[in-house]
Each structure stands twice: as C-alpha cells, then as structure tokens.
C-alpha cells in the first residue's frame, strides 16, 4: 500500500490524483491579521515573523498573476514542473472584504497550471459570506483551508497569543466540513513549557477530527519576533535534533492512516533564524526521521514519507 512506504504523504496523494508531482507556489494576498491590526492585538502571535509567516512568499505589491508567473519561473530553474498549488501563505488570507477575496482567488485559479487553491487563515476569520465564497470556488477547482491551531492547551495558546479558543477552532472545522472543503491543521512541536505528553495530546486530538491533513512544524525562534526577543534575554530549552526526530515518529504513530502528512519539519529564513541552528539542514532532519522509523521494531505506520 502507498508504494510500500510508511507515510501517506501529500506528495503521494497529489501524484496519484494528478498523475505527476504538484508544486506549491507561496503567494501574498496583501492582507494583515486581526492579531496585528489592533482588533485582537498589534504584535501578532509570539512566534510570527514580520512577514506574517510568509517569509518565502512572493511580494504582496505584485498582482497574483505576476506572483504566480515569477514563482513558476523560479521553480522551473530547478525542476521540471507543470502543475501547481496556489498557496496564499502570508498573514490571514480570509481577513479582507469578500469582494477583494473573490478577485484574488479567482485570479489564482484562472491560471491553467494551478490545480488547487490552498488558503492559510485563522478559525475566527471564516464568516458565513466567506464560507459561501469558498464553497463557490471549490466547485471550480479544489480548495484547501490551512488552520494554524499549534496547540490544544489553553495556557500555551495564551502564551503564544493565538487569540482564539479551541471551541472556535472546532466550529471552523465543522463549518468547512459542511462545505466539503478539506482542512489542513498546523501544529508546532517544542513550544515553550509544553511537555512531550501535551504535544502528543494535541496531535492525537487533531487526528480525531477527521481532517484532511496535518503539518508538523518544529518551533523556530526568529530574530524579528517577540519570541526571539524573549529567547535572547533568557534562553529557554529547545528540542535537539535527536529529540525532535524521535518526537515526530511518536506523533506519526498516533495519527490515523487516512490523514495526509504535509510537513514533518520546517526551515525558517536563515537570516532570521536564531535557534535551533540544526534545523537549517532540512534534508538531514528528514533523513534522520526516516532512519528513526527504520530502527523501531514496533513501528506499524502505513503512511508515506515526503
């Protein structure tokens, strides 16, 4: 099953759905966030960069058509690719008037090379009008919604200044399910003060919700964030590479085989990354995760590794 590999990766899913590898193009819709414009706060989540987690996205001053063209040109220099996911990554990508969202999302899916529209947003920024728009777009091309849950634990959620409750997140997942829109949940591993047991609780909870996918993200301390300032003043413990790789395999063992794995780690911008510096070698981390799984005699996973 799944090419006799261990993880049901998004790469495998896309290859079988579209007949070839599909590449993600990170876009910037020129939006902000209620956690930055004063509605909920002005400094964003404690770990979020000034680019609103869109450090690898295109420039928001350019049209979506131009962003797609530039991103395709950049990736074509390294890989032979023909199909793409238009991924609105920077800030909160449903935090704008519906008319504006319709314009930029329609512009993205009008590109014949775009096969999926993926939108990163917050669970508290999905009004009935926006859900109706997403349902409409989903009839034209598949729409995915990515929600940054990060943790299910209220104390940690308050510390990172997420600004929404777990109940709000649950309502968003239910509303999107009624619209037949797949949900991908972001989880950060290694948040300050969280134990391994708490991280596992978050992952098991996400696995119980029937969502389409999950992104497991290593906590990055970036220099232009409040977390970076806190770390510089009083460094807190961070996961080692060995600890992280073991933890990822522990998490994967708890997930249902039906959930697609979209990420196993992450690599923050090198010019901003304060810690952990070992995360710069992303390929080394992924290789060690794969090796960790091979070394476990009790491994029973049925997913596909990215």
Secondary structure, 3 states (H helix, E strand, C coil): CHHHCCECEHHHHHHHHHCCCEEEEEECCCCCCCCCCCCCCCCCCCCCCCCCCCCCCCCCCCCHHHHHHHHHHHHHCCCCCCEEEEEECCCCCCCCCHHHHHHHHHHHHCCCCEEEEEEEECCCCCCHHHHHHHHHHHCCCEEEEEEEEECCCHHHHHHHCCCCCHHHHHHHHHHHHHCCCEEEEEEEECCCCCCHHHHHHHHHHHHCCCCCEEEEEECCEECCCHHHHHHHHCCCCCCCHHHHHHHHHHHHHHCCCCCEEEECCCCCCCCCEEECHHHHCHHHHHHHHHHHHHHCCCCCCCECCC
